[in-house]
Amino acid sequence: MDSAYDFSHVTVLPASRDGSSSGSDGMSFISRLGTSSLFPTSTRASVSSRRTFSSHLQANVVAKDQSTPVDVVRILENQINVLLEQSVLLRQEKKWEEALEKAKEAVKKEQLMRKRDKSRGELMFSTLFNLAAAYETNSMHAKALKTYSICLTKQRGNPFAGRLRISMGNIYYAQHDYPSAIKCYEMALDQLSKDDQAIRSKLRLNIGNAFFRSGRLREAVKNYKMSNPYYQTGFNLFLCHYALGNEDAMKQSFMALAGICVDDCVEDDIRDQVLSVQIEEGADHQSLSARDQLLLTAARLLASSLDEADETVGYDWIYNVLEENEHVVTHLEFEQATNRLKRREFGNATEMLLELQQKSKAVASTNLSCLSFLGGDSQTASSYADTAIEADRYNSDALVNKANCFFIDGDFVSAKKLYLEAVDIGADCWEAIYNLGLLYSSQGDAENALKAFEKLHKLTPNNPEVIYQIADIYDLQGRYKDAIKWFSVLTARIPNDPNTLSRLGQLYLNANDDPLEAMHYKLESFRNYPVDLDTISWIGSKFVKDELYEKSGADPAGRSEMGTYDNSGAETYTFVVSLPNKYGMQASFATDACVKVDRNK
């Protein structure tokens, strides 16, 4: 049979040494066949695809052959550096878990790099240190300490070993293992260079803090003295002498603390926070810097310990030491005036506040308005409040004082406006919210009154006056079950108040018609306050109604004579409608005041 194809024009290809046809690849001989009609169409497509695959395979082999071990190590090194940078940036962004994953991946690649080239171990310290820091930020302290220890073991003689000891000491300090922390800090001191004076000084501060926490105050004093004169160090040294009760050392450390200049503070964060603040007219709300806050706290402790019988001696000595720091002195003077108010030395307090009006008009006028309000002089109180508001329009305490004067005078519209303005200025101004609730209640707006008192209850959940107001409103609305709930909460706060117990007994009688519970609470009220005629009358009439005539004329508590009960040890609370107010620019200057109005009248 004749062949379907004519091969007479095809020449013979020379053979290669291995017996295959010569050419650049396995399919090169096809190009020499000289005709395109040698194969059918489907066969030609298959050959074309095979040629493409072969060319890609050849390219990959060549690329792989060109990747030498040095190139692989260099690629791994670049990848490790990128992972380290990403891990550090993630820690700065507080993405702790992602930073830890990047740190683990960097350690794995570093180990792979050392398998290929054992001489390349310079990144081991960096990757392990970064991994330990990542463990520390994720509160995995045990793994962090283990990683730090591995880093120290594998990198003996590393110049940064002291830094690792500091990190380990910080972890032990956070775990309250102060002996181990002190040991690590002292080892770090031995490994650090003497030129690193700033770090060595901070280490002394850390060692002193660890000794202080462990109760070894004398060792703490020794290390604090060896540290640089930071404000935090000077304050801690003062606290040690205060705890030891050494009055002379307290004075010396306080004078040293007051004499530290801003330029002596080497720490950047202290230098940034320590700013000189001058008191100017109308600028009463300037806050104290970090340095002055520490100085003010030390002055408070020192003033109370120098002369317990007469604190004026201590304050006068402190004023002489701090004569150049007028801002702290002014704060101390206001606190001294506030302490005199708490001891009911109203005359001396008033004199001090009148003198302080020249230094800080808003604060002094606010406190003077409080004193006048307590004395019943609403006109003078209103005048001082106007002065305080004029000096500082955003003084919520002064606005409450002014609103209280309107409240007493019956101008409820103006009072409500100022209360709402005070709440807008300070959302946690609980005096304004409380008085606003009283105003709504006096106007018969029970719904808004409940909203105000319930909001205040969230701010001060244990305040008995707020709980009483909520329970009283429910009682007046006839919502006895809700009233019973809140009066029960009140009895948990103050279990011996006779008025609350009597009200609760009456509520049980009104809500559930439960005479047994009602009698129980009425008897408890009588036990705590046996001279309340209303309670005695109710108990007596109940005994008569139950035909218990002998008990109706006798002492319900079983005593032989009525009226001989000694109530000197009983704890009695009388709830009143009050207009509380803390008159002062800051909490430390606060003076609680209230106008008491008998609710039963």
C-alpha positions in Angstrom: 0.0 0.0 0.0 1.3 3.4 -0.9 2.0 5.8 2.0 -0.3 8.7 2.4 2.7 11.0 2.8 5.8 11.6 0.6 9.0 11.6 2.7 11.4 11.6 -0.3 12.4 15.3 0.3 13.3 14.8 3.9 17.0 14.8 4.7 18.6 12.7 7.4 19.6 14.6 10.6 23.0 14.0 12.1 22.9 12.2 15.4 24.2 13.6 18.7 26.6 11.8 21.0 23.8 10.4 23.1 21.9 9.2 20.0 19.4 12.0 19.9 18.9 14.5 17.2 20.9 17.7 17.4 19.1 20.9 18.1 18.4 23.4 20.7 15.6 21.4 22.3 13.7 18.2 21.8 11.3 19.6 19.2 13.9 21.4 17.0 13.9 18.8 14.3 10.4 19.7 13.4 11.4 23.0 12.1 13.7 21.3 9.5 11.1 19.2 7.9 10.5 21.9 5.2 6.7 21.5 4.9 3.7 22.6 7.0 1.5 19.8 5.7 3.5 17.1 7.4 1.0 16.8 10.3 -2.8 17.3 10.4 -4.1 20.6 12.0 -4.7 19.0 15.5 -1.3 17.6 15.6 0.3 20.9 14.8 -1.5 22.6 17.7 -0.3 19.9 20.1 3.2 20.4 18.9 2.9 24.2 19.4 1.8 23.8 23.0 4.6 21.4 23.7 7.1 23.9 22.3 5.7 26.6 24.7 5.9 24.3 27.8 9.4 23.3 26.9 10.6 26.9 26.7 9.1 27.8 30.1 10.7 24.8 31.7 14.1 25.8 30.2 13.7 29.3 31.6 12.9 28.0 35.1 15.8 25.7 35.1 18.2 28.5 34.1 16.7 30.9 36.8 17.1 28.2 39.4 20.6 27.6 38.3 21.4 31.3 38.6 20.1 31.5 42.4 23.3 30.7 44.2 23.4 30.1 48.0 24.7 33.6 48.5 21.7 35.0 46.7 19.3 32.9 48.8 20.9 34.1 52.0 20.7 37.7 50.8 17.0 37.3 49.9 16.3 35.8 53.4 18.2 38.6 55.1 16.1 41.3 53.3 12.9 39.4 54.2 14.0 39.3 57.9 14.7 43.0 58.0 11.3 43.7 56.5 9.5 41.5 59.1 11.4 43.2 61.9 10.4 46.6 60.8 6.8 45.5 60.4 6.7 44.0 63.8 8.1 47.2 65.4 5.6 49.4 63.6 2.7 47.1 64.6 3.8 47.3 68.2 3.8 51.1 68.0 0.2 50.9 66.6 -0.7 48.7 69.6 -1.5 45.7 67.3 0.1 43.3 69.7 -1.0 40.0 68.3 0.0 40.9 64.7 3.4 42.1 65.9 4.0 38.8 67.6 3.2 36.8 64.5 5.6 38.9 62.5 8.3 38.4 65.2 7.8 34.6 65.1 8.1 34.6 61.3 11.3 36.6 61.5 12.8 34.1 63.9 12.0 31.2 61.6 13.5 32.8 58.6 16.6 33.7 60.6 17.0 30.1 61.6 16.6 29.0 58.0 19.3 31.5 56.9 21.8 30.2 59.5 21.2 26.6 58.2 22.3 27.7 54.7 25.2 29.9 56.0 26.3 29.3 59.6 28.5 32.3 59.5 25.6 34.7 59.2 24.4 35.0 62.8 24.3 38.7 63.2 20.5 38.9 63.0 19.9 36.3 65.7 20.2 38.8 68.5 17.8 41.2 66.8 15.1 38.6 66.0 15.2 37.1 69.5 15.1 40.5 71.1 12.2 41.5 69.0 10.3 38.3 69.8 10.9 38.7 73.5 9.6 42.3 73.3 6.5 41.1 71.4 5.9 38.4 74.1 6.2 41.2 76.8 3.7 43.5 75.1 1.3 40.5 74.9 1.7 39.9 78.7 3.3 36.5 78.0 5.9 37.2 80.7 7.2 33.6 81.1 7.9 33.2 77.4 9.5 36.7 77.3 11.9 35.9 80.1 12.8 32.5 78.5 13.5 34.3 75.2 15.6 36.9 76.9 17.6 34.2 78.6 18.2 32.4 75.3 19.4 35.6 73.8 21.8 36.1 76.6 23.1 32.6 76.4 23.7 32.5 72.6 25.2 36.0 72.5 27.6 36.1 75.3 29.6 39.3 75.5 27.1 41.2 73.5 27.3 45.0 74.3 23.6 45.2 74.6 23.3 42.5 77.3 22.7 45.2 79.9 19.6 46.4 78.1 18.3 42.8 78.1 18.8 42.7 81.9 16.8 45.9 82.3 13.9 44.4 80.3 14.0 41.3 82.4 14.0 43.4 85.5 11.0 45.4 84.3 9.1 42.1 83.8 9.9 40.9 87.3 8.8 44.3 88.6 5.5 44.0 86.9 5.1 40.6 88.4 5.8 42.0 91.9 8.9 39.8 92.1 11.0 42.7 93.5 14.0 40.6 94.7 14.5 39.2 91.1 13.9 42.7 89.7 16.6 44.2 91.9 19.0 41.4 90.9 18.5 42.0 87.2 18.9 45.8 87.6 22.1 45.4 89.6 23.5 43.0 87.0 22.6 45.6 84.3 24.5 48.2 86.2 27.6 46.0 86.1 27.3 45.4 82.4 26.6 49.0 81.4 29.3 51.4 80.4 30.1 54.2 82.9 29.4 56.7 80.1 25.7 55.8 80.1 25.0 58.0 83.1 21.4 58.7 82.1 20.5 55.0 82.0 22.5 54.3 85.2 20.6 57.0 87.0 17.2 55.6 85.8 18.3 52.2 87.0 19.1 53.6 90.4 15.5 55.0 90.4 14.1 51.6 89.5 16.1 49.8 92.2 14.9 52.4 94.7 11.3 51.8 93.7 11.7 48.1 94.0 13.2 48.4 97.5 10.4 50.8 98.4 7.8 48.3 97.2 9.4 45.6 99.2 9.4 47.7 102.4 13.1 48.2 102.6 13.0 52.0 102.8 16.6 52.6 104.0 18.0 50.8 100.9 15.5 52.8 98.8 16.8 56.1 100.2 20.4 55.0 99.5 19.6 54.3 95.8 17.5 57.5 95.4 20.4 59.6 96.6 22.7 58.0 94.0 20.3 58.9 91.2 20.1 62.2 89.3 17.9 64.9 90.7 14.7 64.1 88.8 11.5 65.4 90.3 10.1 61.9 90.6 13.2 60.8 92.4 13.1 63.7 94.8 9.4 63.0 95.5 10.0 59.3 96.1 12.9 60.2 98.5 10.5 62.5 100.4 8.0 59.7 100.7 10.6 57.4 102.2 11.5 59.9 104.8 7.8 60.5 105.5 7.2 56.8 106.0 10.2 56.6 108.3 8.9 59.6 110.3 12.1 61.6 110.0 11.0 65.2 110.2 14.4 66.8 109.6 15.0 64.6 106.6 11.6 65.4 105.3 12.3 69.1 105.4 15.7 68.6 103.7 14.2 66.5 100.9 11.3 68.9 100.4 13.7 71.8 100.1 15.8 69.8 97.6 12.7 69.0 95.6 11.6 72.6 95.6 15.1 73.7 94.5 15.3 71.4 91.4 15.4 73.6 88.3 13.6 72.7 85.1 16.9 72.4 83.3 18.1 69.8 85.7 15.4 67.4 84.6 17.2 65.1 82.2 14.1 63.1 81.3 12.5 64.3 78.1 9.0 63.6 79.4 9.6 65.6 82.6 11.1 68.4 80.6 8.1 68.6 78.3 5.6 68.6 81.2 7.4 71.0 83.5 6.2 74.4 82.3 6.2 77.7 84.2 2.6 78.8 84.7 1.9 82.3 85.9 -1.4 83.2 87.5 -3.1 86.0 85.7 -6.4 87.8 86.3 -9.2 85.7 84.9 -7.0 82.6 84.3 -8.0 80.6 87.3 -8.4 77.2 85.5 -4.8 76.7 84.6 -3.8 73.2 85.6 -0.6 72.4 87.5 2.3 70.8 85.7 3.6 67.4 86.6 6.4 68.9 88.6 4.1 71.2 90.6 1.6 68.3 91.2 4.4 66.4 93.0 5.5 69.4 94.9 1.9 70.2 96.0 1.4 66.6 97.2 4.6 66.7 99.2 3.5 70.0 100.7 0.2 68.6 101.8 1.9 65.7 103.6 4.5 67.9 105.2 2.0 70.5 106.4 0.0 67.9 108.3 3.0 66.3 109.9 5.1 69.3 111.1 2.7 70.3 113.8 -0.5 68.3 114.2 -1.9 70.6 116.9 -1.6 73.7 114.7 -1.3 73.2 111.0 -0.7 76.9 110.5 2.9 76.4 111.6 3.5 73.9 108.8 1.8 75.9 106.1 3.9 79.1 107.1 7.1 77.1 106.8 6.1 75.8 103.4 5.1 79.2 102.2 8.6 80.5 103.0 10.3 77.6 101.1 8.0 78.0 98.0 7.9 81.8 97.9 9.2 81.7 94.3 6.5 79.2 93.2 3.4 81.4 93.5 1.1 79.0 91.6 1.7 76.2 94.1 1.4 78.6 97.1 -2.0 79.8 95.8 -3.3 76.2 95.6 -2.0 75.5 99.1 -3.7 78.7 100.5 -7.0 77.6 99.0 -6.6 74.1 100.5 -5.9 75.7 103.9 -9.0 77.8 103.6 -11.0 74.7 102.7 -9.7 72.8 105.7 -10.8 75.6 107.9 -14.3 75.4 106.4 -14.3 71.7 107.2 -13.4 72.5 110.8 -16.2 75.1 110.9 -13.7 78.0 111.3 -15.8 80.2 109.1 -14.3 83.5 110.3 -10.7 82.5 109.5 -11.8 80.9 106.3 -13.6 84.0 105.2 -10.6 86.2 105.9 -8.3 84.0 103.8 -10.8 83.9 100.9 -11.1 87.7 100.9 -7.3 87.9 100.6 -7.2 85.3 97.9 -9.7 87.2 95.7 -6.8 89.3 94.4 -4.9 86.1 93.2 -7.8 84.1 91.9 -11.1 85.9 91.8 -13.2 83.0 90.4 -12.3 80.4 93.0 -12.4 82.8 96.0 -15.7 84.3 95.0 -17.2 80.9 94.5 -16.3 79.8 98.0 -17.4 83.1 99.5 -20.7 82.6 97.7 -21.0 79.2 99.4 -20.3 80.7 102.9 -22.9 83.5 102.4 -25.4 80.9 101.1 -24.9 78.8 104.2 -25.4 81.8 106.4 -28.8 82.5 104.8 -27.7 85.7 103.1 -28.8 84.9 99.5 -28.3 88.5 98.3 -24.6 88.4 99.2 -24.2 84.9 97.9 -25.8 86.0 94.6 -23.4 89.0 94.4 -20.3 86.8 94.9 -21.6 84.3 92.4 -22.0 87.1 89.8 -18.4 88.0 90.5 -17.2 84.4 90.0 -19.2 84.1 86.8 -17.8 87.3 85.4 -14.3 86.1 86.1 -14.9 82.7 84.5 -18.1 82.2 82.5 -17.5 78.4 82.3 -17.4 77.9 86.1 -20.1 75.3 86.7 -19.8 75.7 90.5 -20.5 79.4 90.3 -23.5 78.8 88.0 -24.9 76.3 90.5 -24.5 78.8 93.3 -26.3 81.5 91.3 -29.1 79.0 90.4 -29.5 78.1 94.1 -30.1 81.7 94.9 -32.8 81.8 92.2 -34.3 78.6 93.6 -34.6 80.0 97.1 -36.1 83.2 95.7 -38.7 81.3 93.7 -37.4 82.2 90.3 -37.5 78.6 89.0 -37.2 79.5 85.3 -33.8 81.2 85.8 -32.7 78.5 88.2 -33.5 75.8 85.7 -31.7 77.7 82.9 -28.5 78.0 85.0 -28.6 74.3 86.2 -28.9 73.1 82.6 -26.0 75.4 81.6 -23.9 74.0 84.4 -24.7 70.5 83.2 -23.7 71.4 79.6 -20.3 72.7 80.9 -19.6 69.7 83.2 -21.6 66.5 82.4 -20.6 65.1 85.8 -21.7 68.2 87.8 -23.9 66.1 90.1 -24.9 69.1 92.2 -26.6 70.7 89.2 -28.3 67.5 88.2 -29.5 66.9 91.8 -30.9 70.3 92.2 -32.5 70.2 88.8 -34.3 67.0 89.9 -35.5 68.8 93.0 -36.8 71.7 90.9 -38.7 69.3 88.6 -40.1 67.6 91.6 -41.3 70.8 93.2 -43.0 71.8 89.9 -44.8 68.4 89.8 -42.8 67.2 86.8 -42.2 63.7 88.2 -41.1 62.2 84.8 -38.2 64.7 84.3 -37.3 64.5 88.0 -36.9 60.7 87.8 -34.7 61.1 84.7 -32.5 63.5 86.5 -32.2 61.4 89.7 -31.7 58.1 87.7 -28.9 59.8 85.7 -27.3 60.9 88.9 -27.7 57.4 90.4 -25.5 56.1 87.5 -22.8 58.6 88.4 -23.1 58.0 92.2 -24.7 54.6 92.7 -24.2 54.5 96.5 -25.5 58.0 97.3 -28.5 57.5 99.8 -30.0 60.9 99.1 -30.4 60.2 95.4 -31.9 56.7 96.2 -34.3 58.3 98.6 -35.5 60.9 96.1 -36.2 58.2 93.5 -38.1 56.1 96.1 -40.0 59.1 97.3 -41.2 60.1 93.8 -42.5 56.6 93.2 -44.3 56.6 96.5 -46.0 60.0 95.7 -47.0 58.6 92.2 -48.7 55.6 93.9 -46.2 53.1 92.2 -45.8 51.2 95.5 -43.9 48.2 94.1 -41.2 50.4 92.6 -41.1 52.5 95.8 -40.6 49.3 97.8 -37.8 48.3 95.5 -35.9 51.5 96.0 -36.6 51.8 99.7 -35.2 48.3 100.1 -32.0 49.4 98.3 -31.9 52.3 100.7 -32.2 50.1 103.8 -29.2 48.1 102.5 -27.2 51.3 102.4 -28.4 52.6 105.8 -30.1 49.8 107.7 -30.9 51.8 110.9 -32.8 54.8 109.6 -36.2 54.9 111.3 -37.9 57.1 108.7 -37.0 54.7 105.9 -38.1 51.7 107.9 -41.4 53.3 108.8 -42.1 54.4 105.1 -41.3 50.9 103.9 -43.7 49.3 106.4 -46.5 51.7 105.2 -45.7 50.8 101.6 -46.1 47.1 102.2 -49.4 47.8 103.8 -50.5 50.0 100.8 -49.2 47.8 98.0 -49.8 44.2 99.2 -52.0 44.7 102.2 -49.4 42.6 104.1 -49.8 43.5 107.8 -47.0 41.1 108.9 -44.3 42.9 106.8 -45.7 46.2 107.7 -45.6 45.4 111.4 -42.0 44.1 111.0 -40.7 47.3 109.6 -42.7 49.5 112.0 -41.2 47.6 114.9 -37.7 48.0 113.5 -38.4 51.7 113.1 -39.5 51.9 116.8 -36.5 49.9 117.9 -34.2 52.5 116.4 -36.2 55.6 117.3 -38.7 54.8 120.1 -40.0 58.4 120.6 -41.6 58.7 117.2 -45.3 59.3 118.1 -46.6 58.4 114.6 -44.9 55.0 114.7 -46.1 54.4 118.3 -49.6 55.4 117.4 -49.7 53.0 114.4 -48.3 50.1 116.4 -50.7 50.7 119.3 -53.7 51.0 117.0 -52.7 47.7 115.2 -52.5 45.9 118.6 -55.9 47.2 119.5 -57.3 46.2 116.2 -55.9 42.7 116.8 -57.4 42.8 120.3 -53.9 42.6 121.9 -54.8 45.1 124.5 -51.9 44.2 126.9 -49.3 44.9 124.1 -51.0 48.1 123.0 -50.2 49.8 126.4 -46.8 48.2 126.9 -43.5 48.6 125.3 -43.5 46.7 122.0 -39.9 45.8 122.5 -40.7 44.1 125.8 -39.3 46.7 128.2 -41.1 47.4 131.5 -41.4 51.2 131.0 -41.9 53.3 127.9 -39.4 56.0 127.3 -36.5 54.6 129.2 -34.8 53.3 126.0 -31.3 54.5 125.6 -30.8 55.4 121.9 -27.4 57.0 122.3 -25.8 54.2 120.3 -28.4 54.1 117.5 -27.4 55.6 114.2 -30.1 57.9 112.9 -30.4 59.5 109.5 -32.9 62.2 108.7 -33.5 62.7 105.0 -34.0 66.3 103.8 -34.3 68.1 100.5 -30.9 69.6 100.0 -29.1 71.8 97.5 -25.5 70.3 97.7 -22.7 72.1 96.0 -18.9 71.8 95.9 -17.8 75.3 95.8 -14.3 75.4 94.3 -12.5 75.4 91.0 -11.1 71.9 91.5 -12.0 68.9 93.5 -9.3 69.7 96.1 -11.0 73.0 96.8 -14.4 71.4 97.1 -16.7 72.5 99.9 -19.9 70.6 100.3 -22.8 72.8 101.2 -26.5 72.2 101.4 -29.7 74.0 102.2 -31.9 71.8 104.3 -35.6 71.9 103.9 -37.9 69.6 105.9 -39.6 67.4 103.5 -42.5 66.6 105.8 -43.6 70.2 106.1 
